[in-house]
Amino acid sequence: MPFWKTVPIAHEPEVLLLQWSILETPAGRRHFVGRGQRDYSGRVKSNDSGFDRGSLRVTTRSRRIYQLVGPNGWSADLQYVWEHYCAVNHVTSHTDVTAPMRSEHQNDDAR
C-alpha cells in the first residue's frame, strides 16, 4: 500500500474521517486515525492545534478541519497506516482513548 502527502489545504480544507479512533502516546499527544470519506484513504492526524469534543472536530495548525463522522472503528488498513506512522515518527506505544473521549462527548450532549 503506497503512502502519499495530503492535498493542499486550498483543495481540501475539510476532511470527513470515517471509522475513526483516537490514540494517545505516553507523552500525551493524541492522534486521530480514520478513513477519509472522499477516497477512503487511511489518515493519521496529530492533535497539534485543537480538538472540539462537542463537535468532534480537529483543527490543525494549517487550519484544515478533520470532522469525525459516524461510529468509531478500526480495520486492517488503518492498522497498517498507524504502524507506518509509528515507525516513521518513533512512536513505541499508545493507548486507545476513543471510548473515554466518545463517552465525554455523549455526556456533553446530554447536558
C-alpha positions as CSV (number, residue, x, y, z in Angstrom):
1,M,0.0,0.0,0.0
2,P,1.5,3.3,-1.0
3,F,1.8,6.4,1.2
4,W,1.4,10.0,0.0
5,K,1.1,13.5,1.3
6,T,-2.3,15.1,1.7
7,V,-3.5,17.5,-1.0
8,P,-3.1,21.2,-0.4
9,I,-5.5,22.8,2.1
10,A,-6.9,25.0,-0.6
11,H,-8.2,21.9,-2.4
12,E,-9.3,20.1,0.7
13,P,-9.9,22.4,3.7
14,E,-12.1,19.9,5.5
15,V,-11.8,16.1,5.7
16,L,-14.5,13.8,7.0
17,L,-13.0,10.9,8.9
18,L,-14.9,7.7,9.0
19,Q,-14.2,4.6,11.1
20,W,-12.0,6.7,13.4
21,S,-10.1,6.1,16.6
22,I,-8.2,8.4,19.0
23,L,-4.8,7.1,20.1
24,E,-2.6,8.7,22.8
25,T,1.1,8.4,23.2
26,P,2.8,8.3,26.6
27,A,3.7,12.0,26.1
28,G,0.0,12.8,26.0
29,R,-0.1,13.6,22.3
30,R,-3.4,12.5,20.7
31,H,-3.6,11.1,17.2
32,F,-6.8,10.7,15.1
33,V,-6.8,7.7,12.8
34,G,-9.5,7.1,10.3
35,R,-10.6,6.9,6.6
36,G,-11.1,10.0,4.5
37,Q,-14.6,9.9,3.2
38,R,-13.6,11.2,-0.2
39,D,-11.3,8.3,-1.2
40,Y,-11.4,6.0,1.9
41,S,-7.6,6.5,2.3
42,G,-6.2,5.9,5.8
43,R,-5.3,9.1,7.6
44,V,-3.3,9.9,10.8
45,K,-3.7,13.4,12.2
46,S,-2.0,14.6,15.3
47,N,-3.9,17.0,17.5
48,D,-1.5,19.8,17.1
49,S,-3.9,22.7,17.3
50,G,-7.3,21.9,18.7
51,F,-10.0,19.3,19.3
52,D,-13.5,20.3,20.0
53,R,-15.1,17.4,21.8
54,G,-18.6,18.9,21.4
55,S,-18.5,18.9,17.6
56,L,-15.8,16.1,17.2
57,R,-13.7,18.4,15.1
58,V,-9.9,18.5,14.9
59,T,-8.3,21.8,13.7
60,T,-4.7,21.7,12.6
61,R,-2.1,24.4,12.6
62,S,-2.7,24.9,8.9
63,R,-6.4,25.3,9.7
64,R,-7.5,22.1,8.0
65,I,-10.5,20.6,9.7
66,Y,-11.0,16.9,10.3
67,Q,-14.5,16.1,11.2
68,L,-15.1,12.7,13.0
69,V,-18.2,11.2,11.4
70,G,-20.3,8.2,12.4
71,P,-19.3,5.4,14.6
72,N,-15.7,4.9,15.6
73,G,-13.9,1.8,14.4
74,W,-10.7,0.1,13.3
75,S,-9.6,-2.0,10.3
76,A,-6.5,-3.8,9.0
77,D,-5.9,-0.9,6.6
78,L,-5.9,1.6,9.5
79,Q,-3.6,-0.7,11.5
80,Y,-1.2,-0.6,8.5
81,V,-1.2,3.2,8.3
82,W,-0.9,3.6,12.0
83,E,2.1,1.2,12.2
84,H,3.8,3.0,9.4
85,Y,3.2,6.4,11.1
86,C,4.7,4.9,14.4
87,A,7.8,3.6,12.6
88,V,8.5,6.9,10.8
89,N,7.8,9.0,13.9
90,H,9.4,6.7,16.6
91,V,6.1,6.1,18.4
92,T,6.7,3.0,20.5
93,S,3.4,2.7,22.4
94,H,0.0,4.1,22.6
95,T,-3.3,3.9,24.4
96,D,-6.7,3.8,22.7
97,V,-8.6,6.7,24.3
98,T,-11.6,6.6,21.8
99,A,-14.1,5.2,24.3
100,P,-13.4,7.8,27.1
101,M,-13.4,10.6,24.6
102,R,-16.6,9.4,22.9
103,S,-18.3,9.0,26.3
104,E,-17.3,12.5,27.3
105,H,-18.8,13.8,24.1
106,Q,-22.0,11.9,24.7
107,N,-22.2,13.2,28.3
108,D,-21.7,16.7,26.9
109,D,-24.6,16.1,24.5
110,A,-26.9,15.0,27.4
111,R,-26.4,18.3,29.3
